[in-house]
Amino acid sequence: MDPSTAPVTTFLLDDQLCLDLYVTSRTMIAAYRSHLEAVKLTYPQYLVMLALWEHDAQSLRQLSERLVLDAGTLSPLLKRLEAGGFISRVRDERDERTLRISLTPTGHALKQQLEHVPAQVSCLTGLSVEELQDLKRTLQSVTAHFRAATLSESSS
């Protein structure tokens, strides 16, 4: 897109999409927090658990890519989850360089305790299923455009 045709051309705070995304993100995380505090999880730890509930026994690299978090950010989260008894971190027998992250029985059981949370938080948005799906697709498209722009800038 040509910057001269951009929809936002002012420095007015109320015109900035970034503010709306930031406030929405913080508000949504707060909605999750009320459910997660009872099981002593932070929101980023919950995202790790979601990824592991989807596919258990992942490498650190796989989790990092799936969550779009670098290893330096992810490692402290994993250490706290391990200390809480939710996961185990073990070096791969075939390749010592690979750290394999797996759910413990406690980590598996936690899924049942929290299975109601996504639906409850979705209801709080006030959006229909279709609106939520449209929003998700739009946000994924925005992210993809930012990544593509960042990649093209870094290769220039």
C-alpha angles and dihedrals in degrees: 000000000000109000090224089066095046115133093228117053103151137083092228109130093219090058094057118104089196090067093053092048092048095049092044091050093050092046093050092048089051089053090054092044093065089060097039099050090070090062094037097247129136120218094255089050089051090055089053090050091049090053091049094045087055094047118005124205100034128166120247088250093053092050091046092053094043094050095036090233126131119239091252091060095039098048097067090048090053092048091054092047089050091049088052090054095244099114142016126220115208133168112246111254092220095046118023090196091066119084112205118207117203137173119250121217087264090053092050091049092051090067090068091050092054102034092107094055102083092052093046093050091045089055090053090062091068089222127127121241090259093049091049091050091048091049091049092051091048093050091047089051092050090050092049091051092049091049092048091049091048092050093048091048092050093049092050 
